[in-house]
Amino acid sequence: MKKYYAKNILLSDGWATDKTLTIANGIIIAITSGQDHEAEVFQGAVIPGMINCHSHAFQRAFAGFSEQGSEGKDSFWTWRTIMYKFLAQLTPEDTEIIAQQLYIEMLKVGYTRVAEFHYLHHDIDGHSHSKNQSQAKLAIMAQAIFNAAQHSGIGLTLLPVLYQYSGFGQQTPTEGQKRFINSTTQFNQLISDCYELSQEYPNSNIGIAPHSLRAVDKEAMTIAVDHVRSLDAKAPIHIHISEQQQEVNDCLNYYTKRPVEWLINNMKIDESWCLIHATHINEKEQQGIIDHNAVVGICPTTEANLGDGIFPTTDFLALGGSFAIGSDSHISVSPIEELRWLEYTQRLIKQQRALITSTNVASVGQSLWQKSAASGAQSTNSNTGVLSIGKQADLLVIDDNKTALFANKNQYLLDSIIFASQHNTIKDVMVNGSWVVLDGRHPKEQVSADKFAQLLTKLSA
């Protein structure tokens, strides 16, 4: 059991001062007023850690390789072709190196948990790693992700991806998709194997990710959902949905329904579902998501990089919707940049300011942080997202020296961090009651960076 004193701390019901936290087995078991004489002092204001609701770890190594352009003809679909060629060469060892580097970077900027939308399952030839082995190794790539999370110290929600087709109507997978493909039976075995792994690795859980309506049909999705729910009744279920206008048009042509509309009509959507992107949706679809208590996962920097479009965040929130944020392709690894883009795109559309706020919380920065952290916790079925008794001690300590030059009273602090500061203001990071970053440094950052740099040289040769 450890005690920590915070002069300023963002609790579930808002900012508080002069509080002592008692932490046991990674959980906050008491919050008392005043400074306990046994307490270690947090050297800065304390806020809850952020949850990254959507990550494709291997794409961190791909960042920077797809910005060459082709005379104005680039799109999400041309980017995807380049990405497929890049990932074709990755081994399990490569995957672990990339993921560990990424997760260390995430921790240093304030992400304390990540939902890994993991679809790189098979070997370079597209065969199962169980080939010619006496014991099934379906989860060997997944285990690389578990290892990376454990070695970095980040909390992990692993979401193995069910991917079977290249387009609506059960179109045959392309050559570039061969490492993703599983039969439904094989996929459920993979989920069982990953579930067993999650019992061995601390601070981890699993869910599933039917990739998209174009890559999975109703029967396979239903069977996969039923299977993971037999292992964990609250297992997170994430799906790419309505990311591109072409996807919406193709869905209308095949199902005569818009993607979110079809999903709500055909699947039992509930609070465990997270609809990633949901960029192109109408008001009826927004209301349907809200009525089923699902979360939308928004990835502003990736959506901007890919030219996806802009999610109608303010309209969705006005109806009572919930959102989490993700870094997706990792063209940027920063919750600050995701939240800043989230607000700024709405300002540009609405031609207004200070939009994502509420009558209870006047600060846009605080509103953004608390909403996305709480919904991120929901999207990962993790006991995180807020600092309160009974919650996991995932917290960030702000560097007072870096915020001293901006408005830094509690009610302005997160506004300054998100909208004014151009530097990382996170000093210390605690995950599940243990320090993983101190004074801005992760103990494995240099070794990890060296391995990652060497790998990039090999991959770009």
N, C-alpha and C positions, 0 to 999 in steps of 0.2 A: 504494500500500500504506500502511495506517495501523495504528498500534498503540495499544491502550487498556488501561489498568490498572484492575482491579476488586479492591477490598479484599474484597468478598463477592459471589459470583456463583453462581447456580443452574445447574449444568451437567447434562448428561444423566444422570449417576450421583449427583446430589445436590449439596448446598451445598459450595462450595470457597472458600478464602481466598487472597489474594495471587496473583492470576493476571493475566498479560498476554495479551491477545488480539491476534493479527495478522490483519487483514482486507484482502483483495485482491479487487477486482471483485465486491464484495458478499458474499464467502464467507469464513468463518473458516478460515484456512489453518494456524494454529498456536495452541496454548494452552500457555503456559509458566509455570513458577513464578517468583514474584518480580516486582519492578517494573522493567521495561525503562526505561532512562533516556530513551528517545525517546517513551515512551508518554504519551498524554493520559490524565488520570485521570477515571474515571467518578465523579461526585459523588453516590454512593449505591449501594445494593445493586442488582444487575443480575439480571433474570429474562427468560426468553424471551417474545416477543410472543405474544398470543393470536390464534387463528384464529376468525373468525366464520363458522360453517358454513352459515348460512341467513339470507339477507336479501332482502326485497322493498323496494328502495330507495324507490320512490315512496310507500310507505305511511308514511314519515317525515313527510310533509306532512299525512297523514291523522290522525296521532296527536292525540287530543283532540276529534275531531269525532264520535265514536261512543259517547259515554258518557251520553247523555241519558236512556236507559231507556224502557221501554214497559210499565209495570205488571207487571214480572216476567216478561215474555214474550220477552225478548231471548235470543239464542243466537248461536252461530257463524254460522248461516245468515242471520239478520236483519242481523248485522254485515256479512256479505259483500255483501248487497244495497246497503247504504249505501256500502260501499267501491267497488262498481262504478260508482255514480253519480258519486262523487268523481273517479275516474281517467278518466272519459270526456272530461274537458276538457284533459288534459295534453298538451302539445306536446313534441317532442324537446328544445327549449331549456329548458322547465320541468323535464323529467326530469333534465337535466344539472345544473341548479341544485340540485334536491333531493338528488341523489346526492352531489354534491360537499360540500354541507353535512353530510350524514349521514356521509360518509367522514372528514371532518375531525373530527367528533365521535367517531367510532370510534377514530381514531388517538390522540386526546387521553386516552382512557380505557384504552388498551392493546391494542386490536385492530390487528394489523399486516397482516392479510390477510382478505379477505371473499369468500365464495362467494355470488355474486349470482344468485338464482333468478329469472330475468328473463323475464316473460311479457307485457309490454306492447310488442307488436311493431308494430302498424299505426297508421294515422292515426286521427283522431277519428271519421271515418266508418266505420272498420273496413276501409278499403282498404289495400292494400300501398303503401308509400312509393315503389315503383317505377312506379306508375301515371303514364302520360304522360311518362316519362323514358326516355332512350335507354339508360341503364345501370341495372342492377338496384340498388335501394336497400333491399333487405330488412332490412339491418342498421343502418339509420339510428338507430333507437332504441337498439340495442346499442352503437353507436359513442358515443352520449351517455354511456353507462355507462363505456366505456373512457376517454373524455375526463375524466370526473369522477375516476376512479381515478388517472389520470396527474397531473392538476392537484393532487390532494390528497396523493399520494405513497403511497397504500395499495396493497398487492399485491392482484391481482384474479384470481379464478377465475370466469369468466362461464359461466352455465348457462342458455342459452336454453331456454324451456319449450315442450314439445310439448303442445298443448291442442286437442282436436278435438270433444269432446262435453260435454253438460251433466250427464250422469249415466250410470249403468250401462245397457248395452243400446244404446249409440250414440244417446242422446237428442240431439235438435237443440239446438245452443248457444242460449243466451238472448241477448237484445239487449245485456245488460251484458258479455257475453263476446266480442263481435265483434272487439275489438282483439287478442285472444289467438290466434285460430284460424288454423292453417296446414294445408294438405294435407301428407302425408308427404313428397312430392317437394319442395314449397316449403320445408318445414322443413329438409330436408337441404341445400338450397341456402343457406339462412340459416346453417346450421352451417359450411358451407364458407367463406362470406363472413366469419363471425366468426373462424374459424381463421386466415384471412389477416390479419385485424386484430390478432389476438393475436401474430402475428409482428412487427408494427410497434410495438406498445406494450410497453415493458419490464415485466418482473415480472408477466406475465399469462399465463393459459392458459385453455382452454375445456373444457367438458364438455357434457352435456345434462341436462335435467330433464323426463322424462315426468311431467306434472303429478301424476297420480294414476290409480288404476285406474278411477275413474269417468269420467275425461276422455280416456283413451287406451285403445285395445284392444291385444291381444297382437301382432297383425300389424304395426301401425304402430310399436309400441315396439321390436320386434325389428329392423325395418328401420332405425330411427333409431339404435339401439345399434350395429348393424353399420357404419353409415356413419361415426359419430364414431370408432369403433375403427379404421377404415381410415385416419383422419387421425392418431390418437394412440391407441396400443394400451392406454394407461393412463388414458385420459380419464375424469374423474369422472362418475358417473351418480347423480343425486339424484332422489328421488321422495317426495311426500307420501304417507303411508301410515297408516291406522288412527288418524287424528287425532280423529275423532268416533265415538261409539257408533253413530250413525245410519249412518255410512259402513260400519262393520262389518256392521250388519244388512242394508244394501242389497247389500253384496258377497255375504253368505251367501244372500240371496234370489236373486241372479242367477247367481253362480258355484258356489253350495253350498260355498264355501270362505271362510275368513277372509282378509282382505287379504294379510297377510304370508305366510300359508300358500299362497295362490294364487301370489304372486310367486315364492316359492322353488321351487314345483313347475313353474313355467312359464318362468322366465327364468334365465339363467346368472349368478347372483349371485356376486360375488367381492369382493376387498378394495377395488375402485374404487367400490363402491356405498355410498351413504349414505341410510339410511331416515329421512326427516324425521318427527319426532314419534313414530310407532310407539306411540302412547299406550296403546291398548287391545289388548294382546297377551297370549297365554297362555304358559306355560312351554315348550311345544313350539315355538312360534314364536320365542321368545327363543333357544332352543338352535339353531334353524335359522339364525338370523342369525349366531350365533357360529361355527357349523360352516362357514359360507361366508365368514368373515373380514370381514363387512361392518361398517360403523359405524352407530350410531343417532345422529341429530342431534336434540338436545333443546333446546327453547326455552322455559324455564320461565316467564318473565314474560309472553310472548304466550299460552302455553297457559293460564296463570292468567287473563289478561285475557279470553280467549275462552271460558273455562269448559270447556276441552277435557277435562281430567282430568289424572292424574298418572302419569307413566311409572314402572314398577317398577324404579327405578335400582339399588337395593341387591341385589335378586334377580338382576338382569341381570349385575351385576358379579360376584356370587358364582359365576355360571356361567362367568365369563371373558369377559364382553362388553366392548365399547369404545364410548365416547360422545364426541361433540363438542357444543359449544354454539353457539347462534345467537340473534340478537336479532329475527329474523323480521319482525314488524310495527313494531318500533322504538317500542313504547309505553315501552320503556326501552332506552337504549343504554349498557350497562355490563356487562362480563364479570363484575365483582364481584357485581352483583345476580343475574345468571343463576346463578352458582355458589352463592351463598348460598341462593337459592330451591331449587336442586337438592338441597342437603343438608337444608334445613329441612323441605321437604315429606316427605322420608323419615323425619325424626325424628318428625313429627306422626303419620305412619302407623304407624311401628314403636313409638312411645313410648319411644325410646332416643336416645342422643346419640352424636356422633362416629362416624358410620356409614361415610362414604366415605373409607376409609383402607386401609392394608395392613400386613402384617408388616414390610415393608421401609421404609415411610414412615409414621411415627406421626402426623404433622401432617395434619389433614383439609384445611387450606387448600393445602398443598403437593401433596397427592395430587390434589385437584380440579384445580389449575392444570396439573400435569404431564400428567395423564391426558387432559384436554380439549384441551390444546395439541397433544400428540402425535397424538391421533386426528383433530383438526382438520386437521393437516398431511396425514394419510392421506386424509381426505375430499376434499381439494383437489388431491391429487397434487402437493404443493409441498415443496420442500426446506427445510422450516421446522419449527417446533414444539419444537425443543430447541436448546440451545447446545452444539455440539460441532464438532470439526474436520470440515470438508467441508460443513457446514450453512450456510444463508444467515444473514447477520447481521441478524436481526430481533429486536430486544431493547428492553427497557424499563429505565429507571433510576428507582429509587424515591426519593422525596423524604424524606430522613432527618429533616427538620424536622417532617414530618407524622406520621411513625411513632414519633418520640421519646417520645410520651406513652402508648404502648402497649408490650406485650411485643415487643421488637424484636431479640432474638437470632435468628440464622438459623432455628433450628428452630421459632420462633414467628411469624416475620415475616409469612408469608402467611396464617396464622390471624388475626392482628391486622388485616391489610388487608381480608380478606374478611368477617370476622365482627364486628370491633370499630370500625373507622374508618368514619365517615359522610362522608368527603371523598375526592375523587380523590387518590390518593397518587402518581400517575405524574408524574414531572418531565420526563424526556426520552424520546423515542422514535426509534429507528433502524430503518429499513426497507431491506433489501438493501444495508446498509453506509452509508446516507446518513441524516443527521439530518432528520426531518420535523417534530418537535416539540422545542423547547428551552425549558427553564424554564416548562413548562406552556403554551406558546403555539405556535400554528401560524401561519406567516407570512401565510396567506390567510384566516384565520378571520374577520376583521372584514368584509372585502369580501364573503365568502361569506355571512355572516350577514345583511348588509344586503340582498343580492339575495334571499335566502330569505324574509326578513320581508316584502319587497315582494310576492313571489309569493304568500305566504299571504294577504295582503290581497286580492289579485286573486281567488284561488280561493274565498275565503269571502264574496265580495261578493254 
